[in-house]
C-alpha cells in the first residue's frame, strides 16, 4: 500500500494507460497503445521540422565555431575504476533489453572487471560501441494533465547496465576536462557539482531583489522549449564537440554513439517493435545531461545586455533598469536574439508555456509587460520547483506547499490503521519533510504569517506519527519525535549551510 500511495502521490505512472487517444479515436488495445507510444517518442524530436513547413537550412550558430584552446582525447579506463563502478551498482535497478542483471554484475565484479575494462578501451580504439548497448527499453512516465494524450508522457530510457557503466566512465573524463578548463558558461547550472535547483533559483532571486532594492524595474521571460531533449541534432552536437577541441577519434566515437540507436516501449510484459532514433539524447542515460549542456552552452552569448540562466530545459531571461520602457526594449531585443539562437540549434519555442513577468513591489507600472512580443504575461510561474510571484511574496508557493502536504497527510490519516509506528515515522520523513525542506532558504524571508501556515501542517504530520491530541503543545511534539525543534530552526540551519559553503568557495558565484 505504501508503494502504491507513493506512486499515486507523485503523479508517476510506470505502466502504459489503459486508454490512449489516436487522432479522433480512443483505443484500449495494449499492443496498439505501446506501438503508438513508441512511434510518438521516436519522432518527438522532429517538432522543429514539423512546425517549419518550408525547407529550412539551419546551420549551427556562429558561436558553435569558436575554437577552444584546449584539446581533449579519451584516456585509458582503469580496472580499479570499473571494479568500483560495478561494486556500487544498484541491484534493484531494471535490466536493459540485453537482460544482463545488475545484481549479476555486482556479485561477479571482481571476475568480470578486467575483461569489461578491456572491452571499454577497445571501444575507444575502434570508435565503435556494441549495437546492443544502443538499444533502449522506453517507459512512458506520466507528467500530468490528460492521461489519453501521448504528449503528456515523458520517455524514460532503460539502457543496458554495461552501457551505463561505460557512459559513467566517459562522462567523468569529459566533465573533469570541462570543469578544469571552465568550459561551461557560468549561467549553466544543470548537472554540475554544487549547482543545484536551489542555488540556481537563489542566484536569480538575488539579482532580481538587488534590482528592486535599487528601485529599478525588473522583467523576465521564462522560456519553455518543446521536446528539448528529443530535439538535439546530432550533427550540430558533433560540431560543438569539435569546436571544444575534441580529437578526431573522440568525434568518431560520439558519431558512432549516436548512430543506429533503436528503442522499444516496454510495459507489463509487452514489448513494441524496435524503431530507429535519429535525434535527441536518451533520457535516462549518463551522458545525456552533459551532452545537452554542451549543446546549449553558447546560447548564453545571445542574451546581450540581459541576464540568462539555464537549468536543463528551464531557461530564464531577465533584465533590470530605472526605466520600464528601456527594460522592456532590452528584454525584447535579447529575446529576439535568443530565438534566433534556438532556431539555429533546431529547438522549437513552446509559445503557450513561455511567459513574461514584471517583478514590482512598489513602483508604478502596468500589471504585466504585455509589450514583450506575443507572449502571455503572468503573475505567477513555477521555476525549478518554486512558485515565483511578481511581488516576491512567496504566497503562491506557500499555498501550493500547504495543499500538497495536506493531501498527503489526509491520505495517511485515512489509512493510519495500516501503518506501524515505525512506518508512520518513516513515511513522514520521506514524503512530508522533503517537501518542507526543498527550497526553504528561498522562501524563508517571507512573512511570519505565511510561514506559520507551514508550521500548522508540520505539526499535523507530527501528530499523525505520535498520536498526540490536537491540544498538545508543539514543543512537546518535537520532543516526542526527536526531530529539529521547529521549521524555523531547519530553515535557519539550511541558510547557514549556504553561507558556509559560500565562504569556503563551494557554492556557485
Secondary structure as GFF3:
##gff-version 3
##sequence-region A 1 509
A	DSSP	alpha_helix	2	10	.	.	.	ID=ss1
A	DSSP	beta_strand	20	22	.	.	.	ID=ss2
A	DSSP	beta_strand	25	27	.	.	.	ID=ss3
A	DSSP	alpha_helix	30	42	.	.	.	ID=ss4
A	DSSP	three_ten_helix	44	46	.	.	.	ID=ss5
A	DSSP	alpha_helix	47	50	.	.	.	ID=ss6
A	DSSP	three_ten_helix	62	65	.	.	.	ID=ss7
A	DSSP	alpha_helix	79	87	.	.	.	ID=ss8
A	DSSP	alpha_helix	102	107	.	.	.	ID=ss9
A	DSSP	alpha_helix	109	126	.	.	.	ID=ss10
A	DSSP	three_ten_helix	131	134	.	.	.	ID=ss11
A	DSSP	beta_strand	135	142	.	.	.	ID=ss12
A	DSSP	three_ten_helix	150	152	.	.	.	ID=ss13
A	DSSP	beta_strand	153	158	.	.	.	ID=ss14
A	DSSP	alpha_helix	161	180	.	.	.	ID=ss15
A	DSSP	alpha_helix	197	213	.	.	.	ID=ss16
A	DSSP	beta_strand	217	223	.	.	.	ID=ss17
A	DSSP	beta_strand	225	226	.	.	.	ID=ss18
A	DSSP	three_ten_helix	229	231	.	.	.	ID=ss19
A	DSSP	alpha_helix	234	243	.	.	.	ID=ss20
A	DSSP	alpha_helix	248	258	.	.	.	ID=ss21
A	DSSP	beta_strand	262	267	.	.	.	ID=ss22
A	DSSP	beta_strand	270	271	.	.	.	ID=ss23
A	DSSP	beta_strand	275	276	.	.	.	ID=ss24
A	DSSP	alpha_helix	287	296	.	.	.	ID=ss25
A	DSSP	three_ten_helix	297	303	.	.	.	ID=ss26
A	DSSP	beta_strand	307	311	.	.	.	ID=ss27
A	DSSP	beta_strand	314	321	.	.	.	ID=ss28
A	DSSP	alpha_helix	324	344	.	.	.	ID=ss29
A	DSSP	beta_strand	348	349	.	.	.	ID=ss30
A	DSSP	beta_strand	355	359	.	.	.	ID=ss31
A	DSSP	beta_strand	376	377	.	.	.	ID=ss32
A	DSSP	beta_strand	380	383	.	.	.	ID=ss33
A	DSSP	beta_strand	386	389	.	.	.	ID=ss34
A	DSSP	alpha_helix	395	414	.	.	.	ID=ss35
A	DSSP	three_ten_helix	416	418	.	.	.	ID=ss36
A	DSSP	alpha_helix	421	431	.	.	.	ID=ss37
A	DSSP	alpha_helix	433	437	.	.	.	ID=ss38
A	DSSP	alpha_helix	440	443	.	.	.	ID=ss39
A	DSSP	alpha_helix	448	466	.	.	.	ID=ss40
A	DSSP	alpha_helix	474	481	.	.	.	ID=ss41
A	DSSP	alpha_helix	487	503	.	.	.	ID=ss42
###
